[in-house]
Amino acid sequence: MSDTDAPKRPQRYEGDGFAVAFDPNVCAHSAVCIRSLPAVFDVKRKRWIEVEGAPADQIAATIARCPSGALRFEPTA
């Protein structure tokens, strides 16, 4: 197995009352998230998901459009 075949570590970004989880192993790279909400999703940044970039309901709506299911919106306590 080469380095490119190794599974990538899932990522989690904490917001105020919610978290965004991302599984790069599932991502189909459709860029729906990037086109829909670029203030939050921007692969040019080191921390590519910036949960402070939009209200939680807008982030959740964008994540609901993810065709691969690589993104998840998770309410937190």
Backbone as ProteinMPNN parsed JSONL, in Angstrom:
{"seq_chain_A": "MSDTDAPKRPQRYEGDGFAVAFDPNVCAHSAVCIRSLPAVFDVKRKRWIEVEGAPADQIAATIARCPSGALRFEPTA", "coords_chain_A": {"N_chain_A": [[0.844, -1.186, 0.0], [0.618, 2.155, -0.925], [1.514, 5.545, 0.106], [-0.464, 7.182, -0.899], [-2.655, 5.564, -0.928], [-3.336, 5.181, 1.659], [-5.739, 5.463, 4.263], [-7.324, 8.576, 4.998], [-7.409, 10.776, 7.8], [-10.436, 11.377, 9.517], [-12.035, 14.584, 9.988], [-12.959, 17.139, 12.335], [-14.796, 19.972, 13.14], [-15.465, 22.329, 15.492], [-18.266, 24.263, 16.382], [-20.431, 26.829, 17.715], [-22.479, 25.232, 19.62], [-22.721, 23.22, 17.778], [-21.137, 20.866, 15.527], [-19.061, 20.274, 12.689], [-18.459, 17.51, 10.826], [-16.107, 15.836, 8.8], [-15.37, 13.425, 6.427], [-12.732, 12.577, 4.662], [-12.272, 10.286, 3.206], [-14.618, 9.54, 2.082], [-15.479, 11.599, 0.536], [-16.585, 12.893, -2.57], [-15.654, 14.959, -4.015], [-17.296, 16.877, -5.278], [-17.672, 19.546, -4.887], [-19.895, 20.961, -4.076], [-20.311, 22.076, -1.544], [-18.305, 24.051, -1.426], [-18.977, 25.774, -3.536], [-21.525, 26.529, -2.696], [-21.294, 27.73, -0.133], [-18.89, 29.54, 0.289], [-17.696, 31.111, 2.277], [-17.5, 29.506, 4.445], [-16.557, 26.978, 3.568], [-13.539, 26.414, 2.186], [-10.976, 25.348, 0.395], [-8.512, 26.484, 0.066], [-7.621, 27.493, 2.42], [-5.753, 26.635, 5.368], [-7.151, 25.555, 7.567], [-9.793, 24.34, 6.412], [-12.55, 24.353, 6.786], [-14.477, 26.74, 8.154], [-16.251, 27.315, 10.752], [-17.312, 29.585, 11.863], [-18.02, 31.17, 9.801], [-20.62, 31.448, 8.844], [-24.148, 31.413, 9.713], [-25.392, 28.705, 11.763], [-27.671, 27.368, 10.708], [-27.487, 27.852, 7.964], [-25.103, 26.545, 7.375], [-25.822, 23.904, 8.018], [-27.825, 23.486, 6.08], [-26.321, 23.602, 3.729], [-24.604, 21.426, 4.102], [-26.488, 19.387, 4.022], [-26.867, 19.151, 1.338], [-24.681, 17.806, 0.393], [-23.536, 15.438, -1.786], [-22.147, 13.031, -1.349], [-22.159, 12.437, 1.332], [-20.018, 12.936, 2.9], [-19.752, 15.106, 4.545], [-21.031, 16.028, 7.704], [-23.467, 17.436, 9.838], [-23.519, 18.062, 13.183], [-25.314, 18.456, 16.037], [-24.307, 19.745, 19.224], [-23.947, 19.403, 22.809]], "CA_chain_A": [[0.0, 0.0, 0.0], [1.4, 3.383, -0.987], [1.013, 6.639, 0.944], [-1.688, 7.744, -1.481], [-3.738, 4.624, -0.668], [-3.619, 5.158, 3.093], [-6.934, 6.228, 4.626], [-7.093, 9.889, 5.591], [-8.053, 10.936, 9.096], [-11.624, 12.239, 9.55], [-11.826, 15.883, 10.614], [-14.113, 17.668, 13.067], [-14.67, 21.402, 13.395], [-16.443, 22.693, 16.507], [-18.904, 25.569, 16.349], [-21.188, 27.169, 18.917], [-23.654, 24.371, 19.688], [-22.714, 22.225, 16.708], [-19.84, 20.514, 14.946], [-19.07, 19.79, 11.316], [-17.551, 16.384, 10.657], [-15.759, 15.61, 7.4], [-14.625, 12.194, 6.175], [-12.113, 12.719, 3.342], [-12.281, 9.001, 2.519], [-15.93, 9.404, 1.462], [-15.712, 12.779, -0.301], [-16.578, 12.694, -4.021], [-15.083, 16.191, -4.573], [-18.272, 17.534, -6.152], [-17.511, 20.976, -4.594], [-21.176, 21.59, -3.764], [-20.122, 22.879, -0.337], [-17.452, 25.199, -1.748], [-19.758, 26.699, -4.365], [-22.708, 26.989, -1.97], [-20.993, 28.537, 1.051], [-17.43, 29.711, 0.285], [-17.207, 31.727, 3.518], [-17.267, 28.408, 5.396], [-15.797, 25.894, 2.941], [-12.534, 26.976, 1.288], [-9.821, 24.454, 0.431], [-7.268, 27.258, 0.024], [-7.207, 27.754, 3.81], [-5.233, 25.466, 6.081], [-8.343, 25.039, 8.242], [-10.643, 24.585, 5.255], [-13.926, 24.592, 7.231], [-14.491, 27.83, 9.142], [-17.634, 27.264, 11.225], [-17.761, 30.931, 12.222], [-18.238, 31.899, 8.562], [-22.041, 31.59, 8.509], [-25.023, 30.867, 10.758], [-25.479, 27.24, 11.812], [-28.712, 26.847, 9.825], [-26.965, 27.889, 6.595], [-24.105, 25.467, 7.276], [-26.574, 22.642, 7.999], [-28.493, 23.371, 4.782], [-25.294, 23.297, 2.734], [-24.163, 20.05, 4.351], [-27.566, 18.498, 3.577], [-26.747, 19.026, -0.115], [-23.465, 17.041, 0.074], [-23.993, 14.201, -2.424], [-21.435, 11.825, -0.908], [-22.326, 12.204, 2.769], [-18.72, 13.134, 3.568], [-19.951, 16.144, 5.556], [-22.148, 15.829, 8.632], [-23.756, 18.493, 10.799], [-23.805, 17.376, 14.446], [-25.582, 19.318, 17.202], [-23.578, 19.374, 20.438], [-24.616, 19.843, 24.048]], "C_chain_A": [[0.884, 1.243, 0.0], [0.798, 4.434, -0.074], [-0.288, 7.209, 0.401], [-2.892, 6.841, -1.237], [-4.151, 4.614, 0.803], [-4.877, 5.979, 3.389], [-6.546, 7.553, 5.284], [-7.927, 10.015, 6.857], [-9.291, 11.833, 8.977], [-11.336, 13.521, 10.341], [-13.115, 16.328, 11.301], [-13.825, 19.121, 13.421], [-15.801, 21.819, 14.32], [-16.953, 24.111, 16.308], [-19.613, 25.816, 17.671], [-22.488, 26.362, 18.92], [-23.745, 23.321, 18.594], [-21.275, 21.916, 16.306], [-20.074, 20.089, 13.5], [-18.026, 18.688, 11.242], [-17.334, 16.165, 9.16], [-14.938, 14.339, 7.291], [-14.031, 12.273, 4.764], [-12.091, 11.416, 2.541], [-13.592, 8.76, 1.77], [-16.171, 10.494, 0.418], [-15.576, 12.459, -1.792], [-16.045, 13.925, -4.75], [-16.017, 16.865, -5.591], [-18.224, 19.056, -6.0], [-18.833, 21.698, -4.357], [-21.012, 22.51, -2.559], [-19.347, 24.164, -0.643], [-18.215, 26.236, -2.569], [-20.932, 27.298, -3.595], [-22.395, 27.96, -0.841], [-19.482, 28.739, 1.184], [-16.876, 30.397, 1.533], [-16.895, 30.669, 4.575], [-16.322, 27.369, 4.803], [-14.835, 26.475, 1.906], [-11.255, 26.149, 1.4], [-8.49, 25.191, 0.355], [-6.763, 27.609, 1.419], [-6.668, 26.474, 4.432], [-6.359, 24.775, 6.856], [-9.506, 25.294, 7.284], [-12.115, 24.766, 5.589], [-13.872, 25.597, 8.37], [-15.927, 27.985, 9.633], [-18.184, 28.621, 11.637], [-18.159, 31.747, 10.986], [-19.691, 32.121, 8.168], [-22.871, 31.057, 9.675], [-25.158, 29.348, 10.642], [-26.525, 26.688, 10.853], [-28.275, 26.86, 8.36], [-25.94, 26.783, 6.373], [-24.819, 24.122, 7.177], [-27.252, 22.426, 6.644], [-27.5, 23.022, 3.678], [-24.827, 21.86, 2.878], [-25.213, 19.047, 3.877], [-27.507, 18.26, 2.067], [-25.521, 18.217, -0.548], [-23.866, 15.684, -0.527], [-23.331, 12.927, -1.906], [-21.69, 11.473, 0.546], [-21.023, 12.372, 3.536], [-18.798, 14.191, 4.673], [-21.158, 15.788, 6.41], [-22.253, 17.014, 9.563], [-24.22, 17.793, 12.065], [-24.077, 18.389, 15.555], [-24.783, 18.814, 18.401], [-24.304, 19.922, 21.648], [-24.113, 21.18, 24.496]], "O_chain_A": [[1.79, 1.369, 0.824], [-0.296, 4.249, 0.461], [-1.128, 7.672, 1.173], [-4.032, 7.297, -1.328], [-5.21, 4.089, 1.145], [-5.06, 7.062, 2.832], [-5.567, 7.632, 6.027], [-9.007, 9.435, 6.968], [-9.215, 12.921, 8.406], [-10.5, 13.532, 11.244], [-14.214, 15.943, 10.901], [-12.756, 19.454, 13.931], [-16.973, 21.677, 13.97], [-16.176, 25.041, 16.092], [-19.408, 25.081, 18.636], [-23.475, 26.76, 18.302], [-24.745, 22.61, 18.497], [-20.335, 22.61, 16.694], [-21.15, 19.608, 13.143], [-16.855, 18.904, 11.555], [-18.261, 16.292, 8.36], [-13.928, 14.186, 7.978], [-14.742, 12.062, 3.781], [-11.91, 11.444, 1.324], [-13.666, 7.875, 0.918], [-16.987, 10.316, -0.486], [-14.601, 11.845, -2.225], [-15.99, 13.934, -5.98], [-15.572, 17.357, -6.628], [-18.684, 19.779, -6.884], [-18.884, 22.926, -4.43], [-21.534, 23.625, -2.566], [-19.708, 25.239, -0.165], [-18.106, 27.437, -2.318], [-21.293, 28.453, -3.819], [-23.144, 28.91, -0.614], [-18.858, 28.176, 2.084], [-15.684, 30.27, 1.815], [-16.113, 30.915, 5.493], [-15.386, 26.931, 5.472], [-15.267, 26.973, 0.866], [-10.535, 26.245, 2.394], [-7.441, 24.581, 0.559], [-5.601, 27.984, 1.581], [-7.077, 25.372, 4.068], [-6.498, 23.553, 6.801], [-10.135, 26.351, 7.341], [-12.867, 25.282, 4.763], [-13.289, 25.331, 9.421], [-16.727, 28.692, 9.019], [-19.398, 28.788, 11.75], [-18.589, 32.893, 11.116], [-19.971, 32.899, 7.256], [-22.357, 30.331, 10.526], [-25.051, 28.785, 9.552], [-26.3, 25.645, 10.239], [-28.653, 25.972, 7.596], [-25.911, 26.158, 5.313], [-24.46, 23.29, 6.344], [-27.254, 21.311, 6.121], [-27.813, 22.228, 2.79], [-24.671, 21.154, 1.882], [-24.865, 17.974, 3.384], [-28.044, 17.266, 1.577], [-25.342, 17.969, -1.74], [-24.477, 14.867, 0.163], [-23.91, 11.847, -2.02], [-21.464, 10.335, 0.956], [-20.938, 11.988, 4.702], [-18.008, 14.172, 5.618], [-22.173, 15.309, 5.906], [-21.241, 17.54, 10.026], [-25.184, 17.028, 12.044], [-23.167, 19.107, 15.97], [-24.604, 17.609, 18.576], [-25.166, 20.794, 21.532], [-24.565, 21.698, 25.517]]}, "name": "protein", "num_of_chains": 1, "seq": "MSDTDAPKRPQRYEGDGFAVAFDPNVCAHSAVCIRSLPAVFDVKRKRWIEVEGAPADQIAATIARCPSGALRFEPTA"}
